[in-house]
Each structure stands twice: as structure tokens, then as C-alpha cells.
Amino acid sequence: MKLNRPARPPHSETIIALIDVVFFLLVFFMLIGRMDATAPFDVRPATAVTGRDMPAGGITLAVSATGELALDGETIARSALPSALSALLADDPALRLRINAHRSAELRNVLPLVAQGEALGFTDVVLVVTPETEG
């Protein structure tokens, strides 16, 4: 006489438990992990100041949407800008430089002007901005 053993049901429960463990590990590492690159030193981004009057005095450098420049209302070539700014700064070492750029001006046309002003010796460089209106 031969005894037949009943067929065992498939063990699907073990794979479900494994999936749960992997899911919990994934969530755990996502929560404790850092997703951004951090600097090895303290970095505090600049804060925009709105609601104040624009500082008086100084000269205004305007940047058009296409990157053209105007110094105090007069068009100026980009190559002539350093000598013109140096001459103005020699007359008044505490001169303020205000950069007023069109909202469509590309940053590659604006940011080098800030660096150039600081390199020439301007201690106060102001970027003119318009706050967004609520509505």
C-alpha cells in the first residue's frame, strides 16, 4: 500500500514579507539620507530687501533685454565700461553702483557686471528689482 502525500500549497507568503522589508528599508534610507550636496561650511543665501526706498546717490548702469548697456542714461560699449567706471570711482571712492536690468535680460549679461564693479573697487553694488505684485 502506497500512501500519497497531499500536495503542499505554494509559499507565496515569504516573498510578500521580503517585499515589505525591502520597501521599509527603501523608505528608511530615503528619510535619513541627504538628497542635496552640502557645502563643508555654513552657507546662508542672500535675502532680498523689498519695501525700502532705493538708496540715493551713485550711478545707474542699465542693461537692456538684449544686453546693451547704458551708464547714467548714455549708451556705452561693454569694452569701454571698465575705464568709465574707474574714472567715476576715482572722483568719488564711496560711489554706489546701481545695476538696473530688464526682466528678460540673461544672467550672463548681468552677473559679470556685478563682479566687474566689485573688482574695480565699488563697495556698494545694488541690484534693482521689482517685487511681484499680489493679485
SVG drawing of the C-alpha trace seen along z (x, -y; Angstrom):
<svg xmlns="http://www.w3.org/2000/svg" viewBox="-6 -113 47 115">
<polyline fill="none" stroke="black" stroke-width="0.4" points="0.0,0.0 1.2,-3.3 0.4,-6.5 0.1,-9.6 1.2,-12.8 -1.1,-15.8 0.4,-18.5 1.9,-21.4 0.5,-24.8 3.0,-27.3 4.8,-29.5 3.9,-32.9 3.8,-34.5 7.6,-34.5 8.1,-36.6 5.5,-39.1 7.3,-39.5 10.6,-40.1 8.9,-42.8 7.7,-44.5 11.2,-44.5 12.7,-46.0 10.0,-48.7 10.6,-49.7 14.4,-49.8 13.8,-52.0 11.6,-54.4 14.0,-54.4 17.0,-55.3 15.1,-58.0 14.1,-59.6 17.6,-59.6 19.6,-60.2 20.6,-63.6 19.4,-64.3 21.3,-67.5 25.0,-68.3 26.0,-70.3 28.9,-72.6 31.6,-71.9 30.9,-75.4 27.9,-77.4 26.1,-79.0 23.3,-81.5 21.7,-82.7 21.2,-86.4 17.9,-88.0 16.1,-90.3 15.0,-93.6 11.8,-95.0 9.6,-97.7 12.5,-100.1 13.3,-103.2 16.1,-102.7 19.4,-104.1 20.0,-107.6 23.2,-108.7 25.5,-106.8 25.4,-105.9 23.0,-103.7 24.1,-101.0 21.1,-99.9 21.0,-96.5 18.5,-96.0 16.8,-92.8 19.4,-92.2 22.4,-93.0 23.0,-96.6 24.4,-98.9 23.7,-102.5 25.6,-104.4 23.5,-107.1 21.3,-107.3 24.1,-107.3 24.7,-104.2 28.1,-102.7 30.0,-99.8 30.8,-96.9 34.6,-97.3 34.5,-101.0 32.7,-100.3 35.7,-99.5 37.5,-102.7 34.4,-104.8 33.6,-103.2 37.2,-103.6 37.2,-107.3 33.9,-107.8 35.3,-105.8 38.5,-107.9 36.4,-111.0 34.3,-109.5 35.7,-106.4 32.4,-105.9 30.3,-105.9 27.4,-103.4 26.8,-101.4 23.1,-100.5 22.5,-97.9 19.0,-98.1 18.5,-95.1 15.4,-94.4 13.5,-91.4 14.2,-89.5 18.0,-90.2 20.0,-87.0 22.1,-86.4 25.2,-86.0 24.8,-89.7 24.2,-90.9 26.3,-88.9 29.7,-89.7 28.8,-93.4 28.5,-92.9 31.8,-91.1 33.4,-93.8 32.1,-96.5 33.5,-94.8 36.8,-94.2 37.1,-97.9 36.6,-98.8 32.9,-99.6 32.0,-98.7 28.3,-99.1 26.7,-97.4 22.8,-97.4 20.7,-95.2 17.4,-97.0 14.5,-94.6 10.7,-95.0 8.8,-92.9 6.0,-90.7 2.6,-92.2 -0.1,-90.2 -3.2,-89.7"/>
</svg>
